Amino acid sequence: MRRTTSALLSLSALLTASVLAAPVAGAVPRDDRPADVPAGWERVAGEDLADITGASGRQQSLSGVGRSASAPADESGPLAMKSVRNGKFTATEVNYPAPNTGALRARSTQVTGAWESFAFEWDEASQTYALKSLANNRYVAVEKNFTGQAQNTLRARSTSAGGWERFEVFHNEDLNLYALRSTLNNLFVAMENSYTGSLQYTLRARSADVTGSWEQFDLYNIVG
């Protein structure tokens, strides 16, 4: 039996490189935060995510059923993504028919195997992550050309990681939660809780900001 523990980043990796002195009376407060980073959030670099340690009482069972034996190991270990909006883990719908094969949906009450397992692979050159589903060993892409409710759906369908498969990861230290932003359309990933049918709880890169629980996720490090 395997277990997952809530993902925590080391405090030192999340602190800024220098501490700003308090402004003197009448001075204009400084804000060195990049304009495209939401207030309260910080970008997570590869070495930060690799420092994840199991350090919380929140645990989920993980069996070996359905886990791909050929799934490559990643320095950060496989992760599970839990939506704050509905409290469910993201799964890869490998059995969905085309064109939605491999769609990501927050629909699992626990981590049952590879369906809910993802490798976060850091690319130093682009300073971004690629997400690989361990259910089918495919990279997660943003379907920008889909139309209607399916536009910008996240699908694990690519054999390599290019512009469609690149994401920035953000961490909120106060909430200890995470957000993902696609570099393809510069929009944050949201969980569509109000959708109906086969795309209910689907993940889509469609939000200009982190507005609340729709865009917030808890990351769990899957350990043996």
N, C-alpha and C positions, 0 to 999 in steps of 0.2 A: 504494500500500500504506500502510495506517495502522498505528500502533503504540500500545500502551498502556503507561503507566508507572505504577509503584506510587504510590498516593496518599499524600502526606505533608502534614501540617498544619504551619504555621509554629509554631516553639516558643513564640514570644511569645503566640500566640493561645490556646495551651493552658495556659499558666501561670496560676495563680490571681492575683487582683488584688493581693493583699498576701501577704507571707511571714510566717508565724506565728513568733514567737520561741520558742526552746526553753523548756519549762517548767522552773522552778526545782525543786530537789530537794524531793520531797514534794508537789509540786503535781499536780493532776489534769490529764493531757494533754487538750488541746482537740482537737475534731474538728468542723470546720465543714462537713463533707460532708453534704449532704442525706441523710436516712435512706433514701430510695428509690434512691440511686445506689450501685451495687456498688463494693466496695473496689478501688482501682486504676483506676477508670474516671471519665471526665469527660464531661459533656454537651457536644455540639458545636453551636454556634450558626451561623446562616446565614453570617455574615461569615467565620467560621473555615473552613468547608467551601469557600468561594469562594477561599480562599488556597492551595488545593491546587496543588502544582507537581510536575512530573515530575522526581523526584530519586532514582532507584534503578536498579539494573541489571536488575531483574525486568521483562521486557518480553513482550508478547503481540502477535501480528499481528492487524490489523483491516482487513478488506477492505470495500469499499463495497457488497458484495452484500447485498441485502435491507434496506438502510438506508432508512428512510422519508424522502423528500425534504421532507415537510411537518412533520417533527418540529421543534418550536420549540427554539430555543437557550436554555440556562439559564446563569445567571452562573457556576455552578461547572463547566459543561461536562458532557457525558454521562459517566456512570460505569459501570464494570463491577464486579459483586460476586462475589468468589471465596470459596467456602466453605473454611474451614480444615480442616473435617472430612474432605472427600474431594478437596480440591484442584481442584474444578471450578467453572466460572463459572455464574452463575444465568441461565437463559433463560426467556423467556415462551412458553408452549405455546399459541400462537395457533391451532394446528390441532386442538387437543383438542376433542372433542365436549362439549356441555353435559352436566352442569353444571360441568365442570372447564375450560372454555375460558378461556385466559389464565392458567392456574396457573403459578406460579413454581417452577422446579426447578433445582437445581445439578447440571447434567448435561453441560455443554460443556467440552471440553478446551482450547479457545481461543475468543477473541472473533471470531466470524465475521461479525457485522453487527448489525443492529438487535435481533435476538433477545436479545442479551446487553447491550444498552445501556439505561441508565436516566437520567432527569433527576431530580435532587433539588431540589425547589422549596421554599424557605423561606417560612414564614408568620410575620410579625413578631407579629401579634396573639396567636396561640396558642403561639408559640415552638416550632413543630413543623415537620417536613418532610412533604411529599407526594411519593411516588415515582411517576413516570410512565414507563411502558414505551414505548420508541421503536419497538417492534415493531408496536404497534397504537394508539399515542397514547392509551392508557387509564391511568387512575390505579389504583394497587395498593390493593386493599381486603382487609381481614381478614374471612373468612367465619365470623363468630361463630355463625351459625345453622345451619351445616352440622353434620352428625352423624357419629359414628364417627371413623375415622381422618382424615377430611377436615375435621373441625371446626377452625376458625381458620386454614385454608389461606390463603395469600396469592395473590390473583388480580388481574391487570390487566384490570379490566372496567368501571371507572367513568368517566363523562365529566366529572365534577367531583370536587373533594376536600372531603369532609365528615368527620364523626367516625370513620367506618369506614376512612378513608384517611390518617389522621394517625400519624406516627411520631416518636419521639425517637431521635437518633443519639448513640452514645457512643464515645469513643476511649480506648484504653489506650496511654499513651505508651511504656511499657516494652516492650510487645509490638508496638506500631505496628499494632494491629488495631482493628476496629470491631464494634459490636453495635447492633441495632435493637430498639426496644421499641414495641409498638402502644399508642396511648393509648386504644383502644377497650376492651381488656381488661387493660391494664397488664402484659402479658407479653412476654418477649423472643422474638425470632424464632429458631427453631432449624431446622436442616436434618435431615430424617428419613432418615438414611443406611440404617437397617435396614428401611425399608419395602420392599415388593415391588410389582411391577406398575406401572401407569401413574403412581402417586403416589410411586414411589421417588425420593428426593432432594428431595421437595417441601419448600417453606419454610412453616413454621407458627408462629404467635405462641402459644407454649404453655409457655414456661419462666419460672418466677418469678425466676430469677437467671441470671447468666452462669456456667454450671457448667463450661464447657470449650469444646472445639472445635466442638461442635454449634451454639453461639450466636455463634461468632466468624467474622468475615468480613474479607477484605482488599479494599480499594477501589482500583480502578485508574482513573486519569483518562485518557479516550480523547482523543487529540490528533491533529491532522492532520500 
